[in-house]
Amino acid sequence: MSRRLAVTHAGGPLAEALLEQFQESGIPPDSLVLLDREDRVGKRIAWGDSWLSVEDQHDFDYENLVGVLLLEADAELVDLLQHADCPVLSHLPLVEQAPLFTGAGCPLPEQGFVKLPAAEQATVLPGLQALGQRAGLESLHLVSIVSAMHLGQTGVDDLASQTIGLLNSRDIDAGVFPQPLAFNLIPVPPGSDDELMQLVGGDRIRLGQQQLLAPAFHGLAIAVALRLRQGLDLEQAENALREAGFRFSDEAVSPRSHCQEGSDSWVAQLQQPQQDAQGLQFWVVADSVKNGTLRFYREAAEFLLKSVL
């Protein structure tokens, strides 16, 4: 194959989950090139009955590619990919004013950075779309509590190092976080309201977002508060969310207890504040790697590879 799709940080957990979906989708291994840091070069990654070998992402020649999936933050790599002659897709806010890929059928430029929906937006999107189709969305507010995995494997490694350091009474630095995260909570800028507006498909919706970094290694929890244009009872709302693929539990839910296997998103504490039929509040709990973000990476990859397969 003359043109391939490059996947960076191929040894990380996001790449592992994505490559598993690629295999299930039937993407041929010779259409991919796996890249990672220098210390992971030569690592073999299983692919069915065979394996793929990892190459150096900083020395790789980014020519004659159909696209690049940039899975983790890497300032040096971002500078290098500014000159790539193909689209570079990432769910991370790497450059300003990058166009947003909203799913199958969305056009992609021939080169330049393309933004995929952030993990928290992508995770709740199916539920918001289902409720919007039934009753219309008037307003929406999301509070996302994100783990160290929000910043990739480097974030997980930094949190582990900070935690060990504090437990041993050593000084620690912030690493990739705005402040040290171990035993801490850090408010951080949320995703783009404009991007969320494009995803939910309405320019008359009042939006608000907040985000908090929590000292957890993995997982994502999102508090959703919304107002509908028409009333729904709780049973109707629950049915809409179930049809969108969300699961419910009468127990307390958490990423650790409910999201270790599979890619299910869980809803908890669904309620109508003050018995308002147009108001809904609920929590969404998910794995920070295996949920909506993967869908957009997979759809973009399949779209790019169709042009050469």
N, C-alpha and C positions, 0 to 999 in steps of 0.2 A: 504494500500500500504506500503510495507516494505522499499522502497527507494524513497526519495523525492528530489526535487530540492529546494535549499534555495535561497531566494532573500533578500539581505541586504538593509538597508535604505528604507524599504518598505513604509514609509510615505512621501517620497520625490517625486518631480514631474517626475523624470525619471521612478521610480517604478510605479507611477500612470499610465503613458502612456504605459509602458510595460505590466502591468497587464491587461489593456484594450485590448491590442493585443492578450494576452494569451486567454482571454475569447472568442474573435472573432475566434481564431484558434481552439477552442474546447479543450484546455488543461484542464483536470479535476482538480478541486480545491484541491482534496485530494492528488495530486501529488506535491503540493507546501507547503513550510513552509516560512512564512513571518517574517522577523527579522528587528529590528531597535534599536535605543538607548534606554537606561533605561527609559527616560521620556516619551517614546511613547509605552512602553510595555502595552498590554491590549487593545490598540486601535483597533477598528473594521473597517475592510476595506471591502466594499461591493463587492460581487461576485454574479452577477445575482440576484436571489431572496433570497440569503443567505449572509453570510459574513465570513471572515477569521480574526482570532485574531493574533495580532503581539506579537512575543516573543523577549526576550532580546538577541541581537546579540553578546554580550560579555560574557554571561553566557551559551550560547547554546552549546550543545554537538555535534560537527561537525563530527559525525560518521554515517555510514550507509546512506550516501547521494549519489545521482547520480552526483551532482555538486553544486557549489555555484556561484551565480551571484553577484559580488561585485560592487555596483553601484556608490559609492562615496568614496573619499579618507578618510582613517582612519588608521593611523599608528599602533595603538594598535591592530586593527582587522587584519591587514596584518600580524603582528607577530604571532597572534593566528592561522591564516589560513596556516602558513608555514607547519603545521603538519597535515593538513586535508588529508584524504585518498581518495580524489576525486579531479577532476579538479576545479580550481577556475578561473573564467573568468571575465575580466574587461577591459573596454576601456581605463582605466587610466594606465600610465606607472609606475606600482608599483614595479616591480623587473626587473633587467636587464636580457637580453637573454631569455625572455619568448617566446615560440613559438607563431606565429601569426595564428589566425583562419581567414581564408579568405572566408568562406561561406560554403554552403551545399556541402557535400562530402569531406571536409577537415578533416583529422583524428584528434582526440583529445587524449591526453595522459590520462592514468588512474588516475594520480594525478599531482599536481603542478600547478603553475600559467600559464594561457593562456591569451595572449593579443588579444583583439578585436580592430578593426580599430578605430582610434580616430574619433571624431565627424566630424571634418572638412574633413578628408580624405574620410570617409564613405559617406558624403553628396554629394561630387562632383564626386565620383567614377562612378555612372551610366552614367553621361555625358562624362567622359573621356573614358570609355569603348566604348560608342557609336561612338564617334569621331574617336577613334583608329581603330575600326572595319571598318569604311568607308575609312579612309585615312592614318592610321598609325600615331603614335606619335613619333616625333623626339626629342622634348624638352618640358619641363613643369616647370612652376614656379607658386607657390601658395603663396599668402599673406592672412593669415587668421586673421580676427578681431573678437575676441571672447569676450563674456560677462562673468559676474561673475558666471553664471551657469556652465561655463567651469570647475569650481571647486566644483560643486554640490550645494546643498542647503546651506551648510556652507558658500560658497562664496557669495551667495545672501544675507544671514543674515549679513555677515561682511560688505558688501558694504552698506547695509541699515544703519547699526550702524555708519559707518564712515561718511556717508552723513549727518545724523542727528547731529553727533558730530561737524563737520565743520560748519554747518549752525548755530550752537549754540556756535561757537567760543571755542570749547573744543579741547584738544589734542586728537589725535587718534593714534592707532597702526595699523600695517600692517595686522594683522589677518593671514589668510591663503595665502595672496598675498606676493610677494617679497618686495613691498612697498605699502603704502596706495593707494587704487585704486580710491577713491572718487575724482572727478574732475581731474583725472590724466589719463595718457596713459603709459603702461608699456610693452616694448618689452620683450618677454619671449621665451625660446627655443621652436622650432616647433616640429612637429612629426618626426618620423624616416624616412629618405629617403629610407632605406632598406625596411621598411614596405610598403611604397607607391609603390616602385618598384615591390614588390610581388603582390600588388593589381592590378596595371595596366598591369602586365604580360609582361614585356619586360626588358631585361638587357642592351639594347642599348639606352635607353632614358636618356637624360641629365635632371637632376632634381634639383630643388631648392625650399626651403620652408622658410617662415618667419611667425612670429606670434606676434600679438599685443593684450594685454588685454585692453579693453575699459570699461569705467565706466557705463555700461548698465547692467541691471539685467538679461535679457534674450536676446537670439538672436545670430545669427552668420552671418557674411558676409565674402565672400571669393573672392579675386581678382584672376582670372585665366588668365595666359598668356601662350600660347603654340604655338609650331610650328609643323605642320603636314608634313608627308613625301610626300603627294600628295596634290594638291590644291583642295579646296572646295570653292564654292561661299557662300555668307551669307545665302541664302535661304536653301541650302543643310545643312549647319551647324545648322541652326535653326530647320530644320526638324529632324535632328539627335537628338538634345537635347529634342525636344518635344516628340519624340518616346521613349526616355529614362525616361520620366515622368516629365520633367521640364516645368514650365509655364512661359509665357512671359507677360509683361505689358508695355504699352506705357507711363505709369506714373512712377514717382519715386517710387521705392519699398523699403520697410524696413521690418524687422521682426515684428515690432509693427503694421504696417498697413496691411501687407499681410499674416502674419504667425500666427495669433492668433487662428485660427481654422484649423483643418485638419493637414496634414503632407506634404503639397506641398513645393517644393523648386522652387524659382523664379530666372529667368535669366534676367539681365538688361544690357544695353549698350554693346550688342554684336557688335563687329567691327573687321575689318581687318586693323591693323596698316600699314600705308603707302600703302594701297591697295595691300598688299601682300597676294596672294591667299593661301599661306601655313601658314600664321600667323592668330591667333585668340586671342582676348581679350574679357573678359566678367566678370561680377559680378554674383555670386550666393548668394542669400539671403535666409535664412532658420531659422526655429525654432531650438534652440540649443538642444532640447530634442527629438522632434518628428520625426527626419529625419533618416539618414542612420544608426546611431548607434543602433537604435531599431531593425532594420532588422537583424543585426548580433547577437544581444542578442536572438531574437526570433528563428533564425535558429539554434543557438547553443543549446538552451533549447529544441527545438523539437528533435534535434539529440540525446541529452542525454536521454530524456525521452523515446524515442523509444526503448532504450535498456532494459527498465524495464516494459513498458506497454504491 
